[in-house]
Amino acid sequence: MYVYYKEMKKTVLISVAIVLLSACGRNAMNSGGELVGVKSASFSEPAPYGMVLIKRGAFEMGPSDSDSIWGFEADTKGVSFEAFWMDETEITNAKYRQFVYWVRDSLIRTRLADPEYGANDLFMITEDRYGDPVTPHLDWSRPIPWKRASEEEARAIESVYFTNPATGERGLDPKQMNYKYEWYDYTSAALRRNNLDPSLRVRNTDIATDPNEVIMISKDTAYIDDDGRIVNETITRALGSFFDFLHTRIVNIYPDETAWVNDFKNAYNEPYLRMYFTHAGYDEYPVVGVSWEQATAFCVWRTDIYKRSLDLPQGQIIEPYRLPTEGEWEYAARAGKKENKYPWSTEGLKDSKDCFMANFKPGEGDYTEDGHLITARVASFSPNEFGLFDMAGNVAEWTSTVFYESGPKQMSDINPELHYDAAKEDPYDMKKKVVRGGSWKDVARFIRSDMRTFEYQNETRSYIGFRCVRTQVGFSNAKKGKKK
């Protein structure tokens, strides 16, 4: 009876497929001989929570006037952008903590199913509802027994925590908070020279193609060695299949709390080191101490949990969450205008009530004149015309763009971007990423929307955070994502 049931299911699925194919055939053939088109099957993506829609548009990117005091000339470039969604605030400690806890809970569930910790295979799904084997994966519907754990289960739960032997303080073990992910390099796969069929790599028919030509390609791989260390390396090998464009990375994603001490010598910043990321009082403050690599991993994880929540058909494509390009960031910060140096329309730094418009360093040695010493709770200041908060000051923000002095000049004028995935072996100078917006520790010049600077992709700072974007799909008239 059980086998018969499975076969029935397969028969039904095959029958449905035939009906669908037949329907497509009728659309194409039974059209009265007229060109009527065949509509693509798709779904309408909901407006993402907590994001603002930045409509497609164009503006003059770069400083529009010279500044003799700071020694730079006006240098603009006309560019255009597709519509995209952008987080209305910087990613907060609370939101980033959701990522950290997801990694923590993944580790715990994996260990609860491990024979070394009790072998509770209910936490691991190994077959589908019909009894057929599937790739083992975690059962997230089964709750972790936080309060009523057996001795073995308690040992699995405690294994992700660390107690300082000197102070007795207990917390998550940062070294274990590692996130492994894969990403497909669509751009490299689309390059004509990387076509798997050598005969299609050159369009010029006057040039003979070599059917045995070998194309060498770089591929990122990652693993944990026997000593528990993360190893990310780039290998070079002959192009052989689509899998050569699939890369693997492992990133330790716990924020670097020590940045508060290492960024400021001879300063008593220990309270921030111990409390800034973990204390509830800082929940709605922007996360800091996060590298470009960690921010990129966050975007991949956010895409994954979003896609899972939609319960889409196998193979359905969605636009991923990602870091904004340098051009997108500036366009959004300046609300698509070329006249303004800041996210607001005036040249001044205060509003009509004599209140500062952003969190920055107003005077020499005076961080508090704007009402804050370090970072401020997100959305403490008024948004710009696009509805985005803290696009000047508070924390500087990572972009996806690799930093070159002449960057914008090298970019296309449509969706401009310079992207480079630096290998571990590359010179450190090639690992610079553009940072925008300035921070709580910067003077007014550095919080201008048309100013650019950089930081190295593996560096962590107490004044750099990030926000995400996602390209809008289609021509939806959806409004800003409503808060729940």
DOMAR-919219 format. One record per residue (C-alpha): residue in one letter; x, y, z. Coordinates in steps of 0.25 Angstrom, whole numbers, padded with zeros to 4 digits, always signed. Example, Ala and Ser with C-alpha at 12.3 -4.5 7.8 and 13.67 -1.06 7.14 Angstrom:
<recs>
a+0049-0018+0031/s+0055-0004+0029/
</recs>
This chain:
<recs>
m+0000+0000+0000/y+0011+0010+0004/v+0019+0007-0010/y+0006+0009-0017/y+0003+0022-0010/k+0017+0027-0014/e+0015+0023-0029/m+0001+0030-0029/k+0008+0043-0024/k+0018+0042-0036/t+0007+0039-0046/v-0001+0051-0041/l+0011+0060-0043/i+0015+0055-0057/s+0000+0057-0061/v+0001+0071-0056/a+0014+0074-0063/i+0007+0069-0076/v-0005+0078-0074/l+0004+0090-0072/l+0012+0086-0085/s+0000+0084-0093/a-0006+0098-0088/c+0007+0105-0092/g+0006+0098-0106/r-0008+0103-0108/n-0003+0117-0105/a+0007+0116-0115/m+0000+0109-0126/n-0015+0112-0124/s-0013+0127-0126/g-0020+0129-0139/g-0007+0131-0146/e-0004+0144-0138/l+0007+0148-0129/v+0001+0148-0116/g+0013+0145-0107/v+0014+0135-0095/k+0014+0140-0081/s+0025+0136-0071/a+0021+0130-0058/s+0025+0138-0047/f+0021+0143-0033/s+0020+0157-0027/e+0030+0160-0017/p+0025+0166-0005/a+0030+0180+0000/p+0042+0176+0009/y+0040+0180+0024/g+0047+0192+0029/m+0052+0197+0015/v+0050+0209+0006/l+0047+0208-0009/i+0057+0217-0016/k+0051+0219-0030/r+0060+0218-0043/g+0066+0231-0047/a+0079+0239-0050/f+0088+0249-0044/e+0102+0255-0044/m+0111+0246-0036/g+0122+0253-0028/p+0125+0267-0023/s+0119+0277-0031/d+0127+0289-0026/s+0142+0291-0022/d+0147+0293-0008/s+0160+0300-0007/i+0161+0298+0008/w+0161+0282+0006/g+0168+0283-0007/f+0159+0276-0017/e+0152+0280-0030/a+0138+0278-0035/d+0138+0265-0042/t+0124+0259-0046/k+0119+0248-0055/g+0105+0246-0060/v+0099+0232-0056/s+0086+0225-0055/f+0081+0214-0046/e+0070+0203-0046/a+0060+0204-0035/f+0064+0197-0022/w+0060+0195-0007/m+0069+0201+0004/d+0068+0199+0019/e+0063+0211+0025/t+0073+0210+0036/e+0086+0204+0038/i+0086+0189+0043/t+0085+0190+0058/n+0091+0181+0069/a+0077+0174+0071/k+0076+0171+0056/y+0091+0166+0055/r+0089+0158+0067/q+0078+0150+0060/f+0089+0145+0050/v+0098+0141+0062/y+0087+0134+0069/w+0083+0127+0056/v+0098+0122+0055/r+0097+0118+0070/d+0084+0110+0068/s+0090+0103+0056/l+0102+0098+0064/i+0093+0094+0075/r+0083+0086+0067/t+0095+0079+0059/r+0101+0075+0072/l+0088+0070+0078/a+0087+0060+0066/d+0102+0056+0068/p+0104+0043+0075/e+0115+0049+0083/y+0104+0058+0090/g+0092+0048+0090/a+0088+0045+0076/n+0074+0051+0076/d+0072+0049+0061/l+0059+0057+0062/f+0067+0070+0060/m+0072+0065+0046/i+0063+0062+0034/t+0068+0051+0026/e+0056+0047+0017/d+0044+0054+0011/r+0029+0052+0015/y+0028+0040+0005/g+0040+0033+0012/d+0050+0036+0001/p+0064+0040+0006/v+0068+0054+0004/t+0081+0062+0007/p+0081+0063+0023/h+0077+0076+0028/l+0073+0083+0041/d+0058+0082+0046/w+0056+0097+0050/s+0042+0094+0054/r+0047+0085+0066/p+0050+0095+0078/i+0063+0094+0086/p+0061+0089+0100/w+0066+0101+0107/k+0060+0098+0121/r+0057+0083+0121/a+0069+0077+0114/s+0075+0064+0118/e+0089+0063+0122/e+0094+0060+0108/e+0085+0071+0102/a+0090+0081+0113/r+0105+0078+0109/a+0101+0080+0094/i+0095+0094+0098/e+0106+0098+0107/s+0117+0094+0096/v+0115+0107+0089/y+0117+0116+0101/f+0130+0120+0107/t+0134+0124+0121/n+0146+0133+0124/p+0155+0125+0134/a+0160+0138+0140/t+0147+0146+0142/g+0137+0135+0141/e+0129+0143+0131/r+0120+0134+0122/g+0116+0137+0108/l+0115+0131+0094/d+0129+0126+0089/p+0132+0136+0077/k+0141+0126+0071/q+0130+0116+0068/m+0121+0126+0061/n+0125+0122+0047/y+0115+0123+0035/k+0118+0115+0023/y+0111+0119+0010/e+0112+0117-0005/w+0110+0128-0016/y+0110+0127-0031/d+0117+0137-0039/y+0107+0140-0050/t+0116+0151-0056/s+0128+0142-0058/a+0119+0131-0064/a+0113+0141-0074/l+0126+0145-0080/r+0127+0140-0094/r+0142+0136-0092/n+0137+0126-0080/n+0127+0119-0089/l+0127+0104-0087/d+0126+0102-0102/p+0140+0107-0108/s+0133+0110-0121/l+0124+0121-0115/r+0135+0129-0109/v+0138+0137-0121/r+0127+0143-0130/n+0137+0147-0141/t+0136+0136-0151/d+0149+0141-0158/i+0156+0135-0145/a+0158+0120-0144/t+0154+0115-0130/d+0162+0104-0123/p+0152+0093-0119/n+0163+0088-0109/e+0166+0102-0103/v+0167+0102-0088/i+0162+0113-0079/m+0167+0115-0065/i+0158+0120-0055/s+0159+0124-0040/k+0150+0117-0030/d+0148+0120-0015/t+0148+0108-0006/a+0147+0108+0009/y+0148+0098+0021/i+0151+0096+0035/d+0165+0090+0038/d+0168+0080+0049/d+0172+0091+0058/g+0158+0097+0057/r+0163+0109+0048/i+0156+0115+0036/v+0163+0113+0023/n+0158+0121+0011/e+0167+0119-0001/t+0166+0122-0016/i+0170+0111-0025/t+0173+0112-0040/r+0168+0100-0049/a+0163+0098-0063/l+0149+0102-0066/g+0140+0089-0067/s+0126+0092-0062/f+0116+0101-0057/f+0121+0097-0043/d+0134+0105-0045/f+0126+0118-0043/l+0121+0113-0030/h+0129+0118-0019/t+0130+0114-0004/r+0133+0123+0008/i+0134+0122+0023/v+0133+0135+0031/n+0134+0137+0046/i+0122+0146+0048/y+0123+0150+0063/p+0125+0165+0063/d+0139+0170+0068/e+0136+0176+0082/t+0151+0179+0084/a+0150+0190+0073/w+0146+0200+0083/v+0159+0198+0090/n+0168+0196+0078/d+0162+0208+0071/f+0165+0218+0082/k+0178+0217+0090/n+0179+0223+0104/a+0164+0223+0105/y+0154+0216+0115/n+0145+0209+0106/e+0144+0196+0113/p+0129+0198+0116/y+0126+0198+0101/l+0135+0186+0099/r+0127+0178+0109/m+0113+0183+0107/y+0111+0190+0093/f+0107+0178+0085/t+0101+0169+0096/h+0093+0179+0106/a+0078+0182+0103/g+0081+0197+0105/y+0088+0197+0091/d+0078+0188+0084/e+0074+0199+0074/y+0088+0205+0072/p+0096+0202+0059/v+0104+0189+0060/v+0119+0192+0059/g+0132+0184+0059/v+0127+0177+0046/s+0136+0175+0034/w+0132+0176+0020/e+0133+0161+0019/q+0124+0159+0031/a+0114+0169+0025/t+0114+0161+0012/a+0111+0148+0019/f+0100+0155+0027/c+0093+0159+0013/v+0094+0144+0008/w+0088+0139+0021/r+0077+0150+0020/t+0074+0145+0006/d+0073+0131+0010/i+0063+0133+0022/y+0055+0142+0013/k+0054+0132+0002/r+0051+0121+0012/s+0039+0129+0017/l+0033+0130+0003/d+0032+0115+0002/l+0036+0117-0013/p+0036+0105-0024/q+0050+0099-0025/g+0059+0107-0034/q+0051+0120-0033/i+0060+0132-0034/i+0059+0144-0025/e+0067+0157-0024/p+0077+0155-0013/y+0080+0165-0001/r+0093+0171-0003/l+0102+0183+0001/p+0099+0195-0008/t+0108+0200-0019/e+0116+0213-0016/g+0107+0219-0027/e+0094+0214-0021/w+0098+0219-0007/e+0102+0233-0012/y+0089+0234-0020/a+0081+0230-0008/a+0088+0239+0002/r+0086+0251-0007/a+0072+0248-0010/g+0076+0248-0025/k+0080+0262-0025/k+0094+0268-0029/e+0093+0281-0022/n+0093+0277-0008/k+0106+0272+0000/y+0098+0266+0011/p+0086+0257+0012/w+0078+0270+0015/s+0076+0282+0005/t+0084+0293+0013/e+0099+0296+0014/g+0098+0297+0029/l+0098+0286+0039/k+0087+0291+0048/d+0072+0292+0046/s+0063+0303+0048/k+0062+0300+0063/d+0077+0301+0064/c+0078+0286+0066/f+0089+0277+0058/m+0084+0269+0047/a+0093+0257+0049/n+0102+0250+0059/f+0117+0254+0057/k+0128+0262+0064/p+0124+0277+0064/g+0136+0282+0070/e+0150+0279+0074/g+0150+0269+0085/d+0135+0271+0087/y+0126+0259+0082/t+0114+0263+0091/e+0109+0276+0085/d+0100+0268+0076/g+0094+0261+0088/h+0102+0248+0087/l+0116+0243+0091/i+0118+0231+0082/t+0107+0225+0073/a+0093+0229+0074/r+0080+0220+0074/v+0076+0219+0059/a+0066+0229+0054/s+0070+0239+0065/f+0071+0250+0054/s+0061+0253+0043/p+0061+0245+0030/n+0065+0251+0016/e+0055+0253+0005/f+0055+0238+0002/g+0052+0234+0016/l+0065+0229+0020/f+0071+0231+0033/d+0086+0234+0037/m+0092+0235+0023/a+0101+0245+0029/g+0109+0242+0042/n+0105+0232+0053/v+0113+0220+0046/a+0120+0220+0033/e+0115+0209+0024/w+0121+0198+0015/t+0118+0198+0000/s+0120+0186-0009/t+0130+0195-0018/v+0145+0192-0018/f+0153+0205-0016/y+0161+0212-0026/e+0165+0227-0026/s+0159+0229-0040/g+0147+0219-0037/p+0135+0227-0042/k+0143+0230-0055/q+0145+0215-0058/m+0130+0212-0056/s+0119+0210-0066/d+0108+0221-0066/i+0097+0211-0064/n+0097+0204-0050/p+0111+0208-0048/e+0120+0198-0040/l+0134+0193-0039/h+0134+0179-0032/y+0146+0171-0029/d+0147+0158-0020/a+0161+0158-0015/a+0167+0145-0012/k+0175+0143+0001/e+0188+0143-0007/d+0185+0157-0014/p+0193+0169-0009/y+0186+0175+0003/d+0184+0188-0005/m+0174+0181-0014/k+0165+0178-0002/k+0161+0192+0000/k+0145+0195-0001/v+0138+0208-0002/v+0132+0213+0011/r+0122+0225+0011/g+0115+0234+0020/g+0125+0237+0031/s+0122+0234+0046/w+0120+0239+0060/k+0135+0242+0061/d+0137+0250+0048/v+0137+0265+0046/a+0126+0271+0036/r+0135+0269+0024/f+0135+0254+0025/i+0120+0252+0027/r+0117+0259+0013/s+0110+0250+0004/d+0119+0253-0008/m+0132+0249+0000/r+0138+0235-0002/t+0148+0228+0007/f+0152+0213+0009/e+0155+0202+0019/y+0161+0188+0017/q+0150+0177+0015/n+0155+0169+0027/e+0157+0181+0036/t+0147+0184+0047/r+0144+0198+0053/s+0136+0203+0064/y+0130+0214+0055/i+0127+0206+0042/g+0114+0198+0040/f+0105+0195+0028/r+0091+0194+0022/c+0085+0185+0011/v+0079+0188-0002/r+0071+0179-0012/t+0068+0182-0026/q+0053+0184-0029/v+0047+0173-0038/g+0038+0178-0049/f+0030+0191-0048/s+0022+0189-0035/n+0016+0201-0029/a+0018+0195-0015/k+0020+0205-0003/k+0030+0204+0008/g+0030+0191+0016/k+0020+0193+0027/k+0025+0190+0041/k+0019+0178+0048/
</recs>
